[in-house]
Amino acid sequence: MVIEMINEAITLPDQCFEVSLPKGEDCLWITVGNISVYIKRTDEGVVVDLFPLGQETGTSMATTYAFFQEAEISIEEERSYDENVEQ
C-alpha cells in the first residue's frame, strides 16, 4: 500500500510531494523527524494528531481538524472573488 501511494505521489516544486488517501482507507501515518503525524478521515472531515515518535498510543501533542463542508464554502467564496476581480 505505501509503495503504491508513493508511486502515485506528485512531486511539487518545493521538493514536497502530495498523496491522496485512497478510497476505502480512513487513516494515514506519516513520520516527520521525531514526530508521528496521524491523519484520519471522518464522515464530516479530517482530523490530524501529532505524537512524539514511538509514543503513538499516548496522548497527542497537538490536534487540529477541518470539515469538508467548510472547505466547499471556502472554494465557492474564492471562485466568487476571482469572478468579481476579473470583471
Stockholm file with secondary structure:
# STOCKHOLM 1.0

chainA/1-87         MVIEMINEAITLPDQCFEVSLPKGEDCLWITVGNISVYIKRTDEGVVVDLFPLGQETGTSMATTYAFFQEAEISIEEERSYDENVEQ
#=GR chainA/1-87 SS CHHHHHHHCEECTTSCEECCCCTTCCEEEEEETTEEEEEEECSSEEEEEEEETTCTTSCCSEEEEEEHHHHHHHHHHHHHHHHHHHC
#=GC SS_cons        CHHHHHHHCEECTTSCEECCCCTTCCEEEEEETTEEEEEEECSSEEEEEEEETTCTTSCCSEEEEEEHHHHHHHHHHHHHHHHHHHC
//
